[in-house]
Amino acid sequence: MTTECFFWGAELMSATQSNAEPFGPLTPSMFHVLLALAGDDLHGYAILKEVELRTGGKVRLSTGTLYGIIKRLLNDGLIVELRSRPSETDDERRRYYRLTAQGRQVAAAEAERMDEILSIARSRNLLKKPRTA
């Protein structure tokens, strides 16, 4: 299997990365929000809790940071706000967000970029073994 590659400056990038280049590299907080939404549609507070849970409490986003990120991701077309709610009993003030296909592509490209960096770190004996999620 071959991967089509493009030259960008002095770096060689895959087709997935070249399409995501205008968005990356992402800030760690932006990447965490995309990761949270890669699993399910969530409202803001649920995104905060998902990030905190998945990082074992090491990353705690403030509401101001989160909504700044959400605004940017919406403007960039990486997420969309849903018009429907998962339940009639849900608080009508909650706004739910979903990862778009482009958002998934950008998140995947960022994960690939990070994986390449971690491979280098492992080859230099900075990391012992791969971690499992």
Phi, psi and omega per residue, in radians:
M1 nan 2.276 3.137
T2 -1.930 2.650 3.095
T3 -1.982 2.209 3.087
E4 -1.183 2.340 -3.095
C5 -2.159 2.674 3.107
F6 -2.242 2.608 3.058
F7 -1.592 2.326 3.090
W8 -2.338 1.826 -3.051
G9 1.113 -2.258 -3.134
A10 -1.700 0.056 -3.071
E11 -1.792 2.621 3.041
L12 -1.762 2.227 -3.075
M13 -2.223 2.613 3.069
S14 -1.331 2.924 3.134
A15 -1.038 -0.685 3.132
T16 -1.090 -0.772 -3.127
Q17 -1.162 -0.667 -3.097
S18 -1.124 -0.622 3.101
N19 -1.235 -0.455 -3.088
A20 -1.686 -0.122 -3.032
E21 -0.919 -0.711 -3.141
P22 -1.049 -0.305 -3.072
F23 -1.813 -0.196 -2.983
G24 -2.157 2.938 -0.082
P25 -1.188 2.589 -3.136
L26 -1.435 2.732 2.982
T27 -1.219 2.703 3.101
P28 -0.978 -0.688 -3.131
S29 -1.136 -0.739 3.107
M30 -1.083 -0.750 -3.135
F31 -1.102 -0.708 3.112
H32 -1.088 -0.678 3.119
V33 -1.154 -0.772 3.104
L34 -1.093 -0.700 3.098
L35 -1.078 -0.731 3.130
A36 -1.072 -0.731 -3.105
L37 -1.392 -0.224 3.095
A38 -1.200 -0.375 -3.130
G39 -1.550 -0.640 -3.042
D40 -2.921 2.853 3.009
D41 -1.282 2.317 -3.073
L42 -2.418 2.720 2.974
H43 -1.629 2.958 -3.027
G44 -0.912 -0.890 -3.119
Y45 -1.084 -0.657 3.116
A46 -1.165 -0.597 3.072
I47 -1.113 -0.806 3.108
L48 -0.970 -0.821 -3.103
K49 -1.189 -0.678 3.118
E50 -1.101 -0.769 3.117
V51 -1.091 -0.800 3.136
E52 -1.083 -0.766 3.134
L53 -1.111 -0.860 -3.077
R54 -1.168 -0.396 -3.138
T55 -1.795 0.139 -3.126
G56 1.091 0.529 3.126
G57 1.460 0.001 -3.125
K58 -1.282 -0.453 3.096
V59 -2.090 2.094 3.083
R60 -2.244 1.904 -3.134
L61 -1.459 2.405 3.017
S62 -1.343 2.800 3.133
T63 -1.116 -0.650 3.110
G64 -1.078 -0.763 3.100
T65 -1.116 -0.802 -3.116
L66 -1.036 -0.865 -3.067
Y67 -1.256 -0.436 2.981
G68 -1.161 -0.731 3.102
I69 -1.141 -0.795 3.138
I70 -1.023 -0.762 3.134
K71 -1.045 -0.790 -3.141
R72 -1.143 -0.775 -3.131
L73 -1.116 -0.636 3.065
L74 -1.132 -0.821 -3.137
N75 -1.091 -0.598 -3.137
D76 -1.454 -0.096 3.128
G77 1.341 0.352 -3.124
L78 -1.550 -0.395 3.029
I79 -2.385 2.839 3.036
V80 -2.286 2.665 3.035
E81 -1.561 2.314 -3.121
L82 -1.468 2.534 3.103
R83 -1.516 -0.471 -3.106
S84 -1.709 2.800 3.115
R85 -1.965 2.641 -3.130
P86 -1.199 -0.354 -3.078
S87 -2.605 2.535 3.091
E88 -1.162 -0.448 -3.108
T89 -1.512 -0.052 -3.129
D90 -1.203 2.588 3.111
D91 -1.060 2.144 -3.058
E92 -1.187 -0.251 3.107
R93 -1.355 -0.341 -3.114
R94 -1.238 2.401 3.062
R95 -1.955 2.242 -3.118
Y96 -1.748 2.555 -3.093
Y97 -2.187 2.612 3.135
R98 -2.333 2.470 3.051
L99 -1.237 2.322 3.071
T100 -1.499 2.984 3.080
A101 -1.048 -0.715 3.113
Q102 -1.147 -0.683 3.091
G103 -1.080 -0.719 3.100
R104 -1.125 -0.697 3.128
Q105 -1.129 -0.755 3.130
V106 -1.139 -0.756 3.118
A107 -1.106 -0.710 3.122
A108 -1.136 -0.717 3.118
A109 -1.110 -0.696 3.106
E110 -1.154 -0.713 3.107
A111 -1.096 -0.714 3.094
E112 -1.102 -0.745 3.122
R113 -1.058 -0.776 3.133
M114 -1.167 -0.658 3.118
D115 -1.082 -0.709 3.105
E116 -1.099 -0.720 3.116
I117 -1.132 -0.735 3.123
L118 -1.147 -0.599 3.080
S119 -1.084 -0.712 3.101
I120 -1.130 -0.771 3.130
A121 -1.063 -0.697 3.097
R122 -1.146 -0.695 -3.131
S123 -1.166 -0.368 3.107
R124 -1.710 0.201 3.115
N125 1.051 0.571 3.050
L126 -1.544 -0.404 3.068
L127 -2.183 2.385 -3.084
K128 -1.286 -0.966 -3.063
K129 -2.584 2.772 3.109
P130 -1.147 2.476 3.053
R131 -1.533 2.683 3.049
T132 -1.872 2.590 -3.086
A133 -1.276 nan nan
